[in-house]
């Protein structure tokens, strides 16, 4: 998989060993964006959000749809703040409440190979915070096909599925509209690729202004688990230290 002519990558899931073993057995555990963003921040602060005390993982601006330029504003921004007040507001952003938070996302690290330099790029030490084991998916095409097949088996055409590398923005100067594949620049070290899955309600269909029939997104924040079968023929697990030091097993070859 790749996004540029000179850089290609292999997806890597970093987690603790017991979960890495489940992943190799083919169990794909996918959380909703709600678990990573600002929506349940109170629960996180109070320690009531299960397994979400790892602040390095979540971005409170997950679900960002607009970063407002304070020098231009938008109608709502301009209507409630005077110029005297706006100069003291470095940033204002809009977080989606009706769509993004209900998407299920599966986040992976990109083990990037630079074709010009003919070498893999050094992973960041902070990746150790995600877990002690790295599962390198050395046949990403087969991985994606198995996921899509399982989604089709389970949900048919009641699925909204997208996959892309994450782009990183500077909150202080990158203004405009954003989608689920954007995160704040502070997280650039994560070098993330993610799948975003929306479960659709086939019985709730609306027709838009162009005459297209659109199914409603099921507004549910529960996690999703896909069982895609044993992955040991397309993936390998190594200690996180080996990934960071680029001590890669023989199964890993330069991606196309």
VOBA-1610 file (N, C-alpha, C; in pm, whole numbers, padded with zeros to 5 digits, always signed):
BEGIN
Unk+00086-00118+00000Unk+00000+00000+00000Unk+00089+00123+00000Unk+00047+00230-00064Unk+00131+00349-00068Unk+00053+00471-00110Unk+00111+00588-00086Unk+00044+00713-00121Unk+00130+00802-00209Unk+00260+00771-00225Unk+00347+00852-00305Unk+00436+00761-00388Unk+00490+00813-00497Unk+00577+00734-00583Unk+00704+00690-00512Unk+00758+00776-00426Unk+00886+00744-00362Unk+00869+00681-00225Unk+00748+00677-00172Unk+00726+00619-00040Unk+00609+00522-00044Unk+00633+00401+00003Unk+00530+00300+00016Unk+00534+00248+00159Unk+00433+00174+00199Unk+00432+00131+00340Unk+00362-00002+00358Unk+00391-00064+00472Unk+00319-00179+00521Unk+00244-00138+00647Unk+00117-00177+00662Unk+00043-00143+00784Unk+00088-00230+00901Unk+00096-00166+01017Unk+00141-00235+01139Unk+00043-00201+01252Unk-00005-00302+01320Unk-00089-00280+01438Unk-00004-00303+01562Unk+00003-00203+01649Unk+00084-00210+01770Unk-00008-00225+01890Unk+00013-00328+01969Unk-00072-00358+02084Unk+00003-00455+02175Unk-00057-00488+02288Unk+00008-00581+02379Unk-00003-00725+02329Unk+00088-00811+02376Unk+00105-00942+02316Unk-00023-01025+02313Unk-00102-01022+02423Unk-00222-01106+02425Unk-00321-01065+02317Unk-00326-00935+02289Unk-00416-00887+02184Unk-00356-00909+02046Unk-00223-00906+02040Unk-00156-00937+01913Unk-00186-01081+01871Unk-00189-01172+01969Unk-00220-01311+01937Unk-00363-01326+01886Unk-00456-01251+01945Unk-00594-01254+01898Unk-00603-01198+01756Unk-00526-01094+01730Unk-00526-01037+01595Unk-00475-01139+01494Unk-00365-01208+01526Unk-00313-01309+01435Unk-00413-01422+01414Unk-00498-01446+01513Unk-00605-01545+01497Unk-00719-01493+01411Unk-00713-01363+01378Unk-00811-01306+01286Unk-00921-01226+01350Unk-00905-01189+01478Unk-01007-01110+01547Unk-00971-00962+01538Unk-01051-00885+01463Unk-01025-00743+01440Unk-01121-00662+01526Unk-01068-00599+01630Unk-01150-00521+01724Unk-01144-00374+01685Unk-01260-00317+01655Unk-01267-00183+01597Unk-01354-00093+01685Unk-01295+00015+01735Unk-01368+00108+01822Unk-01433+00219+01742Unk-01533+00283+01804Unk-01593+00401+01743Unk-01505+00523+01771Unk-01516+00623+01685Unk-01440+00747+01704Unk-01474+00810+01838Unk-01596+00787+01886Unk-01639+00841+02015Unk-01541+00808+02127Unk-01477+00691+02119Unk-01386+00650+02226Unk-01257+00730+02227Unk-01224+00794+02117Unk-01096+00862+02105Unk-01107+01014+02112Unk-01226+01067+02100Unk-01241+01212+02091Unk-01282+01277+02221Unk-01348+01391+02208Unk-01381+01474+02322Unk-01516+01437+02383Unk-01595+01358+02313Unk-01734+01338+02354Unk-01746+01275+02493Unk-01661+01179+02525Unk-01669+01117+02658Unk-01553+01161+02747Unk-01510+01285+02728Unk-01396+01336+02804Unk-01423+01334+02954Unk-01545+01367+02995Unk-01577+01365+03138Unk-01556+01226+03197Unk-01598+01124+03123Unk-01582+00987+03171Unk-01434+00951+03180Unk-01357+01000+03086Unk-01213+00971+03089Unk-01149+01035+03212Unk-01186+01162+03238Unk-01129+01233+03352Unk-01166+01165+03483Unk-01289+01115+03491Unk-01335+01051+03613Unk-01292+00904+03622Unk-01223+00856+03518Unk-01179+00718+03519Unk-01287+00617+03492Unk-01398+00662+03434Unk-01510+00572+03409Unk-01509+00514+03268Unk-01425+00567+03182Unk-01417+00517+03045Unk-01316+00404+03040Unk-01361+00283+03014Unk-01277+00165+03019Unk-01160+00175+02921Unk-01039+00153+02975Unk-00917+00145+02896Unk-00887+00272+02818Unk-00940+00385+02863Unk-00916+00507+02787Unk-00836+00608+02868Unk-00747+00558+02956Unk-00662+00648+03034Unk-00530+00676+02961Unk-00519+00629+02835Unk-00398+00650+02757Unk-00417+00774+02670Unk-00389+00890+02727Unk-00418+01016+02659Unk-00335+01035+02533Unk-00223+00961+02521Unk-00143+00971+02400Unk-00219+00921+02279Unk-00318+00836+02300Unk-00387+00771+02190Unk-00498+00858+02131Unk-00571+00929+02216Unk-00686+01003+02170Unk-00654+01148+02140Unk-00723+01203+02043Unk-00709+01344+02004Unk-00843+01410+02035Unk-00843+01509+02124Unk-00971+01570+02161Unk-01037+01639+02043Unk-00962+01657+01934Unk-01022+01715+01814Unk-01054+01610+01709Unk-01059+01482+01749Unk-01113+01381+01658Unk-01256+01422+01621Unk-01291+01406+01496Unk-01423+01447+01451Unk-01430+01592+01410Unk-01313+01657+01398Unk-01309+01797+01355Unk-01363+01809+01213Unk-01455+01901+01192Unk-01506+01926+01057Unk-01467+02064+01005Unk-01428+02154+01096Unk-01387+02287+01051Unk-01296+02351+01155Unk-01184+02406+01108Unk-01097+02488+01190Unk-01112+02631+01141Unk-01163+02718+01226Unk-01202+02853+01185Unk-01081+02947+01188Unk-01061+03018+01079Unk-00959+03122+01073Unk-01009+03241+01155Unk-00943+03276+01266Unk-00993+03384+01352Unk-00993+03520+01282Unk-00915+03533+01175Unk-00913+03659+01102Unk-01030+03673+01005Unk-01096+03561+00975Unk-01209+03563+00881Unk-01339+03522+00950Unk-01330+03420+01034Unk-01449+03373+01104Unk-01546+03304+01010Unk-01661+03271+01064Unk-01775+03217+00991Unk-01897+03287+01047Unk-02014+03277+00981Unk-02132+03354+01028Unk-02160+03341+01177Unk-02157+03220+01232Unk-02185+03204+01374Unk-02077+03271+01459Unk-01952+03245+01424Unk-01838+03302+01495Unk-01846+03455+01493Unk-01876+03511+01376Unk-01879+03656+01361Unk-02000+03719+01430Unk-02107+03642+01446Unk-02228+03699+01503Unk-02223+03711+01655Unk-02140+03629+01720Unk-02141+03632+01867Unk-02017+03695+01928Unk-01912+03716+01846Unk-01790+03774+01900Unk-01756+03905+01829Unk-01726+04006+01908Unk-01684+04134+01851Unk-01536+04125+01813Unk-01488+04215+01726Unk-01345+04213+01691Unk-01255+04220+01813Unk-01298+04293+01916Unk-01216+04307+02037Unk-01201+04173+02109Unk-01305+04091+02102Unk-01300+03960+02167Unk-01227+03859+02079Unk-01249+03867+01949Unk-01192+03768+01858Unk-01039+03768+01860Unk-00978+03882+01886Unk-00832+03887+01887Unk-00774+03803+02000Unk-00858+03771+02099Unk-00811+03690+02212Unk-00849+03543+02198Unk-00904+03506+02082Unk-00943+03367+02058Unk-00851+03310+01951Unk-00748+03237+01992Unk-00651+03187+01893Unk-00710+03084+01799Unk-00806+03005+01847Unk-00865+02900+01764Unk-01010+02876+01801Unk-01088+02843+01698Unk-01224+02797+01720Unk-01250+02688+01617Unk-01301+02576+01664Unk-01323+02467+01570Unk-01461+02404+01593Unk-01508+02337+01490Unk-01637+02269+01495Unk-01611+02118+01499Unk-01667+02051+01599Unk-01657+01906+01613Unk-01792+01846+01572Unk-01787+01745+01484Unk-01910+01682+01438Unk-01978+01606+01552Unk-02109+01616+01560Unk-02185+01551+01665Unk-02277+01442+01609Unk-02302+01442+01479Unk-02405+01356+01423Unk-02354+01244+01334Unk-02226+01246+01297Unk-02178+01146+01203Unk-02046+01084+01248Unk-01940+01163+01255Unk-01807+01108+01277Unk-01797+01024+01404Unk-01860+01068+01512Unk-01843+00998+01639Unk-01895+00854+01635Unk-01982+00824+01538Unk-02039+00690+01529Unk-01964+00599+01431Unk-01867+00654+01359Unk-01787+00571+01271Unk-01697+00480+01353Unk-01674+00360+01304Unk-01578+00268+01366Unk-01446+00285+01292Unk-01338+00305+01366Unk-01209+00324+01300Unk-01107+00222+01349Unk-01028+00175+01255Unk-00919+00082+01286Unk-00790+00151+01244Unk-00706+00180+01342Unk-00588+00263+01320Unk-00462+00177+01321Unk-00375+00200+01224Unk-00250+00126+01214Unk-00136+00222+01183Unk-00016+00177+01217Unk+00105+00254+01186Unk+00152+00218+01046Unk+00209+00316+00976Unk+00265+00293+00844Unk+00417+00269+00856Unk+00460+00148+00830Unk+00602+00119+00823Unk+00646+00160+00682Unk+00706+00277+00672Unk+00728+00341+00543Unk+00864+00306+00485Unk+00861+00274+00356Unk+00985+00246+00283Unk+01008+00359+00182Unk+01126+00418+00189Unk+01162+00526+00098Unk+01241+00466-00019Unk+01181+00469-00137Unk+01243+00407-00254Unk+01371+00480-00295Unk+01372+00611-00277Unk+01492+00687-00315Unk+01610+00650-00226Unk+01583+00638-00096Unk+01690+00606-00001Unk+01711+00455+00015Unk+01618+00377-00043Unk+01625+00231-00041Unk+01633+00176+00102Unk+01546+00230+00188Unk+01544+00182+00325Unk+01411+00218+00392Unk+01379+00142+00497Unk+01262+00174+00577Unk+01294+00293+00665Unk+01194+00378+00690Unk+01214+00494+00776Unk+01202+00453+00923Unk+01281+00518+01007Unk+01289+00483+01148Unk+01159+00516+01221Unk+01095+00418+01284Unk+00976+00446+01365Unk+01012+00525+01490Unk+00914+00597+01543Unk+00935+00679+01661Unk+00930+00594+01788Unk+01017+00629+01884Unk+01023+00557+02012Unk+00890+00561+02086Unk+00811+00666+02064Unk+00686+00680+02138Unk+00586+00571+02102Unk+00610+00498+01994Unk+00519+00390+01957Unk+00513+00283+02066Unk+00614+00278+02152Unk+00612+00181+02262Unk+00491+00202+02353Unk+00438+00323+02355Unk+00322+00351+02441Unk+00198+00275+02396Unk+00196+00230+02271Unk+00079+00159+02220Unk+00077+00012+02259Unk+00192-00044+02292Unk+00196-00184+02327Unk+00335-00242+02310Unk+00350-00368+02349Unk+00482-00431+02345Unk+00507-00514+02219Unk+00407-00523+02132Unk+00416-00609+02015Unk+00368-00537+01890Unk+00438-00559+01780Unk+00399-00502+01651Unk+00359-00615+01556Unk+00238-00611+01506Unk+00192-00707+01406Unk+00205-00641+01269Unk+00301-00688+01192Unk+00327-00632+01059Unk+00247-00711+00956Unk+00163-00642+00883Unk+00080-00708+00781Unk+00156-00697+00648Unk+00224-00806+00613Unk+00312-00800+00496Unk+00239-00832+00365Unk+00112-00869+00374Unk+00028-00883+00255Unk-00098-00800+00277Unk-00087-00666+00266Unk-00201-00580+00298Unk-00319-00597+00204Unk-00293-00636+00079Unk-00405-00656-00014Unk-00495-00770+00034Unk-00433-00881+00075Unk-00511-00993+00126Unk-00586-00955+00253Unk-00521-00878+00340Unk-00584-00830+00463Unk-00709-00749+00432Unk-00698-00656+00339Unk-00812-00571+00304Unk-00923-00653+00240Unk-00888-00746+00154Unk-00989-00829+00089Unk-01067-00910+00193Unk-00999-00963+00292Unk-01066-01043+00394Unk-01160-00957+00479Unk-01118-00836+00509Unk-01204-00746+00586Unk-01328-00709+00505Unk-01308-00674+00379Unk-01421-00636+00295Unk-01517-00754+00275Unk-01461-00874+00263Unk-01547-00991+00247Unk-01630-01016+00371Unk-01568-01001+00489Unk-01642-01022+00614Unk-01750-00915+00633Unk-01718-00789+00599Unk-01818-00683+00607Unk-01936-00713+00514Unk-01905-00763+00395Unk-02011-00797+00300Unk-02094-00913+00353Unk-02028-01013+00411Unk-02101-01127+00467Unk-02194-01083+00579Unk-02146-00991+00664Unk-02222-00951+00782Unk-02328-00845+00755Unk-02297-00752+00663Unk-02383-00635+00649Unk-02429-00607+00506Unk-02382-00683+00411Unk-02422-00658+00273Unk-02384-00519+00229Unk-02478-00449+00168Unk-02449-00313+00120Unk-02486-00204+00221Unk-02508-00244+00345Unk-02538-00146+00450Unk-02410-00101+00520Unk-02312-00061+00440Unk-02179-00026+00489Unk-02129+00098+00416Unk-02067+00187+00493Unk-01988+00297+00436Unk-01844+00269+00478Unk-01757+00240+00380Unk-01620+00199+00410Unk-01522+00288+00337Unk-01420+00338+00411Unk-01314+00416+00351Unk-01182+00380+00419Unk-01074+00391+00344Unk-00941+00370+00400Unk-00847+00474+00340Unk-00762+00531+00425Unk-00669+00634+00377Unk-00562+00659+00482Unk-00451+00716+00438Unk-00352+00765+00533Unk-00405+00891+00600Unk-00366+00912+00723Unk-00405+01033+00796Unk-00314+01148+00756Unk-00374+01265+00734Unk-00298+01388+00712Unk-00296+01467+00842Unk-00192+01545+00861Unk-00176+01616+00988Unk-00173+01766+00964Unk-00249+01839+01047Unk-00263+01982+01028Unk-00211+02059+01148Unk-00171+02181+01123Unk-00127+02273+01227Unk-00249+02356+01269Unk-00293+02337+01393Unk-00415+02402+01441Unk-00405+02553+01435Unk-00281+02605+01435Unk-00263+02750+01440Unk-00266+02817+01303Unk-00256+02738+01195Unk-00249+02803+01064Unk-00320+02728+00952Unk-00362+02604+00974Unk-00432+02531+00869Unk-00582+02540+00895Unk-00650+02621+00816Unk-00792+02647+00838Unk-00875+02589+00724Unk-01002+02564+00754Unk-01092+02512+00651Unk-01165+02389+00701Unk-01212+02308+00604Unk-01291+02189+00636Unk-01202+02065+00642Unk-01240+01972+00729Unk-01162+01852+00750Unk-01252+01729+00747Unk-01190+01610+00738Unk-01267+01486+00742Unk-01204+01390+00843Unk-01249+01268+00842Unk-01210+01171+00944Unk-01062+01130+00931Unk-00999+01168+00821Unk-00860+01131+00797Unk-00764+01247+00823Unk-00800+01333+00919Unk-00712+01443+00961Unk-00692+01436+01112Unk-00570+01464+01155Unk-00541+01476+01297Unk-00444+01592+01318Unk-00439+01639+01441Unk-00350+01752+01472Unk-00204+01712+01454Unk-00121+01808+01414Unk+00018+01782+01377Unk+00098+01720+01491Unk+00058+01744+01614Unk+00129+01687+01729Unk+00136+01535+01718Unk+00040+01473+01648Unk+00032+01328+01637Unk+00102+01274+01513Unk+00178+01357+01445Unk+00238+01316+01319Unk+00331+01196+01335Unk+00391+01183+01452Unk+00480+01069+01478Unk+00408+00935+01468Unk+00275+00936+01479Unk+00199+00812+01470Unk+00192+00758+01327Unk+00215+00843+01228Unk+00221+00802+01086Unk+00110+00701+01056Unk-00012+00744+01073Unk-00127+00654+01079Unk-00196+00632+00945Unk-00241+00510+00925Unk-00338+00478+00822Unk-00459+00422+00896Unk-00579+00457+00849Unk-00698+00410+00920Unk-00808+00368+00825Unk-00884+00271+00872Unk-01008+00232+00807Unk-01122+00297+00884Unk-01220+00348+00813Unk-01339+00406+00876Unk-01462+00333+00824Unk-01541+00281+00917Unk-01656+00199+00881Unk-01781+00259+00942Unk-01879+00286+00859Unk-02009+00332+00906Unk-02113+00224+00879Unk-02187+00184+00982Unk-02295+00088+00965Unk-02422+00164+00930Unk-02491+00120+00825Unk-02605+00194+00773Unk-02737+00120+00801Unk-02842+00199+00814Unk-02977+00145+00839Unk-03049+00136+00704Unk-03061+00015+00653Unk-03125-00005+00523Unk-03272+00028+00520Unk-03334+00043+00638Unk-03477+00076+00643Unk-03502+00226+00657Unk-03395+00303+00672Unk-03408+00449+00689Unk-03337+00517+00572Unk-03411+00542+00467Unk-03354+00595+00343Unk-03416+00730+00311Unk-03329+00827+00281Unk-03374+00960+00241Unk-03322+00989+00101Unk-03392+01075+00030Unk-03351+01115-00104Unk-03297+01256-00097Unk-03173+01275-00146Unk-03113+01408-00139Unk-03156+01494-00257Unk-03100+01616-00265Unk-03142+01711-00368Unk-03107+01666-00509Unk-03016+01569-00520Unk-02977+01517-00651Unk-03049+01387-00686Unk-03145+01350-00602Unk-03223+01230-00629Unk-03158+01101-00585Unk-03047+01110-00514Unk-02979+00990-00467Unk-03043+00939-00339Unk-03055+00808-00329Unk-03108+00747-00208Unk-02993+00723-00110Unk-03005+00780+00008Unk-02899+00771+00109Unk-02952+00701+00234Unk-02879+00602+00279Unk-02916+00531+00401Unk-02863+00606+00522Unk-02940+00605+00630Unk-02899+00675+00752Unk-02790+00595+00823Unk-02695+00668+00883Unk-02592+00605+00965Unk-02654+00559+01096Unk-02623+00438+01137Unk-02670+00389+01266Unk-02589+00459+01375Unk-02656+00532+01461Unk-02588+00612+01562Unk-02566+00527+01688Unk-02462+00449+01681Unk-02428+00356+01788Unk-02277+00363+01809Unk-02234+00373+01934Unk-02091+00388+01963Unk-02026+00258+02013Unk-02098+00148+02007Unk-02041+00021+02050Unk-01930-00022+01955Unk-01832-00095+02005Unk-01725-00143+01916Unk-01776-00250+01822Unk-01695-00278+01722Unk-01727-00378+01621Unk-01613-00479+01616Unk-01645-00608+01613Unk-01544-00711+01600Unk-01569-00792+01473Unk-01465-00804+01391Unk-01474-00885+01269Unk-01382-01006+01285Unk-01433-01123+01256Unk-01354-01245+01260Unk-01323-01285+01116Unk-01197-01261+01074Unk-01163-01279+00932Unk-01079-01405+00908Unk-01057-01485+01010Unk-00979-01607+00993Unk-00831-01585+01021Unk-00761-01693+01042Unk-00620-01690+01079Unk-00539-01604+00982Unk-00453-01517+01038Unk-00375-01423+00958Unk-00227-01456+00954Unk-00188-01571+01002Unk-00045-01600+01010Unk+00020-01621+00874Unk-00063-01631+00770Unk-00008-01641+00635Unk+00015-01505+00571Unk-00031-01397+00638Unk-00017-01263+00580Unk+00040-01162+00678Unk+00068-01206+00803Unk+00115-01112+00906Unk+00211-01184+01000Unk+00295-01105+01067Unk+00391-01161+01162Unk+00403-01066+01280Unk+00418-01120+01400Unk+00431-01040+01522Unk+00576-01037+01567Unk+00624-00917+01604Unk+00760-00901+01656Unk+00755-00808+01776Unk+00855-00812+01863Unk+00859-00716+01975Unk+00866-00572+01922Unk+00805-00481+01995Unk+00802-00342+01950Unk+00944-00286+01935Unk+01036-00331+02020Unk+01175-00284+02011Unk+01236-00321+01876Unk+01200-00439+01825Unk+01253-00480+01694Unk+01199-00393+01583Unk+01074-00354+01595Unk+01019-00263+01493Unk+01093-00130+01496Unk+01109-00074+01614Unk+01173+00057+01626Unk+01318+00052+01578Unk+01385-00060+01603Unk+01524-00075+01560Unk+01536-00133+01419Unk+01420-00152+01353Unk+01415-00206+01216Unk+01483-00342+01204Unk+01468-00423+01310Unk+01512-00563+01304Unk+01394-00645+01254Unk+01379-00650+01123Unk+01259-00706+01062Unk+01281-00852+01023Unk+01176-00934+01038Unk+01188-01076+01005Unk+01198-01098+00854Unk+01233-01218+00816Unk+01255-01250+00675Unk+01128-01238+00591Unk+01012-01248+00656Unk+00886-01236+00580Unk+00869-01097+00520Unk+00934-00998+00578Unk+00915-00860+00534Unk+01003-00832+00413Unk+00938-00798+00304Unk+01008-00759+00183Unk+00968-00615+00149Unk+01042-00552+00062Unk+01012-00415+00023Unk+00875-00412-00046Unk+00782-00330+00003Unk+00651-00323-00061Unk+00659-00258-00198Unk+00566-00297-00287Unk+00565-00241-00423Unk+00529-00093-00421
//
